[in-house]
Amino acid sequence: METFETKSVKMILYFASTFYDNWNVDLMERLLSQYEIDRNKKYIALSKGQKTAVGIIIGLCSGCEIVMFDEIYSGLDAVARQQFYELLLEEQEKNSRTFVLSTHLIEEMTGLFSHVLMLNDGKVLLCEEMEEIHRKSFKCTGRAVCDSLLVNKTVLQKKEIGTLVEYSIYDEMTTEERHQLETAGFRITSMSLQELFIAFTLKDEEEWRSMDGIN
């Protein structure tokens, strides 16, 4: 029995085009060329990256208002992934489409996000604009305990690394407060979205607390 994998790319895309009413032929041709896919090849004979590209083509060319991509970067090199991200932004801007992506490459995709919703075990951990997230997330690292300087701040994590102590913080921070910490010998650095995600998910919601509760 002939299976999906034994069909040619041309046949797979033909079936897809008959299934979706708003199939974009011009975009399909462009992407076949961009990803250097021989449409006459059988799917099973394609490389891992090219198989991924076929999925990208179907998702983008479908014309659907909502498209879900599950770990779609599998097999793609850095250049091909960047091309994919640019295509997503282009399609979203042209047609106001919604793309839902599951990924482990959080930091690499940060540039795609205007708003971030973090979920863990059915609970909303964070729902903020990216601009706010950049402004409120930072790490404070030094060689002395500075709990008293971080009273009422939302500390997601407090880690001791040798002689150093590192606080992962998500909160407002004034220029004066930053100056006090730096004067006390602490280095303040921004926290990446991936680091923030890890800091949030490693703690249960009921354990988040302000510094006056830290032991």
PyMOL commands that set and color helices and strands:
alter all, ss='L'
color gray80, all
select helices_A, chain A and resi 4-6+9-19+25-34+43-45+48-61+78-95+107-112+130-136+147-150+175-183+193-201+205-207+211-213
alter helices_A, ss='H'
color red, helices_A
select strands_A, chain A and resi 66-70+98-102+115-120+123-129+137-142+154-161+164-170+187-190+209-210
alter strands_A, ss='S'
color yellow, strands_A
deselect
rebuild
show_as cartoon
